[in-house]
Amino acid sequence: MYIIAENIHIISPKVKEAIANRDAKFFQDLAVRLVEAGANAIDLNIGPQKKAGHEILPWLVETIEQVVDVPLAFDTTNLAAIEAACETVTKAQPIINSTDARPERLETVPLVAKKYNTRLIALTMGEGMIPVSADERVSIALEKLIPRMLEIDFPITDLIIDPLVLTVSGCQEYCPECIEAVRTLKYAWDPPPLTNGGLSNVSNAVPAEMRPLLNRTYMVMLMGAGIDMVIADPLDRELMEWIRVVEQRDDSTALNRLLLKLHDRVAAMEQLQPEDVDFSDPQQADIWKTVQVLLNKVIYTDSYLRL
């Protein structure tokens, strides 16, 4: 599993302060920790930054490239900032995060990605509401995103389709549809585009203590559908351990066997069954309840997951 670290995000007060103070040591120490924890790339989310983005993002690139060699993802709507960052990169092929199917984005962002030979994350979102169904999301990829890449001769192997992970709190019906969109996209084109998801989006607006289990459980389910990469927190050691369990098929514990069963059920287009779960084990029971919520089988409430 290819992990794009989500931790350098302007929404974090510490990151916001470190950017304001140009605190290079903060970002260098964090980047090293992220790579040591298993990050394959690092997302640099600076927000819109309409005034200073063209200076901030290249500074972050220079700062972080001094200590790590992994690809950097440029996460901002400020296209001038992205271009400045692309011109600054000296190491690995970067990632632009992101375009979508709105005409004004689809016209401009892929051309920048092609010009600077970057990979490109493309969201299955057009004008208006994000589509709920898997078929609608895949249709956006097939009818708008991929044709635009072919039009400008952009390598499909550098295209990363993101069918949009949304929060289980308020957008519960989107959760199973995103899993199915990932699955379908693997057969939608030849060669198939890579797929990506912003993992922690699934637990946005959920009480902090309940977020990790939602993220980890959804990760295993997305892996069952064949997702290639996620934007996630590699410092979540248990998340990384669950990924390892699935990838290495480690069935050495009862919990591991449940995670593998969950993965395999999703891969077979099946649902986790009660006989798969030891309900006398509180951790397994919590995973069962979490799966039911993520499949939209039980209405999400904080109290249901707490009980």
Rosetta blueprint (number, residue, H / E / L):
1 M L
2 Y E
3 I E
4 I E
5 A E
6 E E
7 N E
8 I E
9 H E
10 I L
11 I L
12 S L
13 P H
14 K H
15 V H
16 K H
17 E H
18 A H
19 I H
20 A H
21 N L
22 R L
23 D L
24 A H
25 K H
26 F H
27 F H
28 Q H
29 D H
30 L H
31 A H
32 V H
33 R H
34 L H
35 V H
36 E H
37 A H
38 G L
39 A L
40 N L
41 A E
42 I E
43 D E
44 L E
45 N E
46 I L
47 G L
48 P L
49 Q L
50 K L
51 K L
52 A L
53 G H
54 H H
55 E H
56 I H
57 L H
58 P H
59 W H
60 L H
61 V H
62 E H
63 T H
64 I H
65 E H
66 Q L
67 V L
68 V L
69 D L
70 V L
71 P L
72 L E
73 A E
74 F E
75 D E
76 T L
77 T L
78 N L
79 L H
80 A H
81 A H
82 I H
83 E H
84 A H
85 A H
86 C H
87 E H
88 T H
89 V L
90 T L
91 K L
92 A L
93 Q L
94 P L
95 I E
96 I E
97 N E
98 S E
99 T E
100 D L
101 A L
102 R L
103 P H
104 E H
105 R H
106 L H
107 E H
108 T H
109 V H
110 P H
111 L H
112 V H
113 A H
114 K H
115 K H
116 Y L
117 N L
118 T L
119 R E
120 L E
121 I E
122 A E
123 L E
124 T L
125 M L
126 G L
127 E L
128 G L
129 M L
130 I L
131 P L
132 V L
133 S L
134 A H
135 D H
136 E H
137 R H
138 V H
139 S H
140 I H
141 A H
142 L H
143 E H
144 K H
145 L H
146 I H
147 P H
148 R H
149 M H
150 L H
151 E H
152 I L
153 D L
154 F L
155 P L
156 I H
157 T H
158 D H
159 L E
160 I E
161 I E
162 D E
163 P L
164 L L
165 V L
166 L L
167 T L
168 V L
169 S L
170 G L
171 C L
172 Q L
173 E L
174 Y H
175 C H
176 P H
177 E H
178 C H
179 I H
180 E H
181 A H
182 V H
183 R H
184 T H
185 L H
186 K L
187 Y L
188 A L
189 W L
190 D L
191 P L
192 P L
193 P L
194 L E
195 T E
196 N E
197 G E
198 G E
199 L H
200 S H
201 N H
202 V H
203 S H
204 N L
205 A L
206 V L
207 P L
208 A H
209 E H
210 M H
211 R H
212 P H
213 L H
214 L H
215 N H
216 R H
217 T H
218 Y H
219 M H
220 V H
221 M H
222 L H
223 M H
224 G H
225 A H
226 G L
227 I L
228 D L
229 M E
230 V E
231 I E
232 A E
233 D L
234 P L
235 L L
236 D L
237 R H
238 E H
239 L H
240 M H
241 E H
242 W H
243 I H
244 R H
245 V H
246 V H
247 E H
248 Q H
249 R L
250 D L
251 D L
252 S L
253 T L
254 A H
255 L H
256 N H
257 R H
258 L H
259 L H
260 L H
261 K H
262 L H
263 H H
264 D H
265 R H
266 V H
267 A H
268 A L
269 M L
270 E L
271 Q L
272 L L
273 Q L
274 P H
275 E H
276 D H
277 V L
278 D L
279 F L
280 S L
281 D L
282 P H
283 Q H
284 Q H
285 A H
286 D H
287 I H
288 W H
289 K H
290 T H
291 V H
292 Q H
293 V H
294 L H
295 L L
296 N L
297 K L
298 V L
299 I L
300 Y L
301 T L
302 D H
303 S H
304 Y H
305 L H
306 R H
307 L L
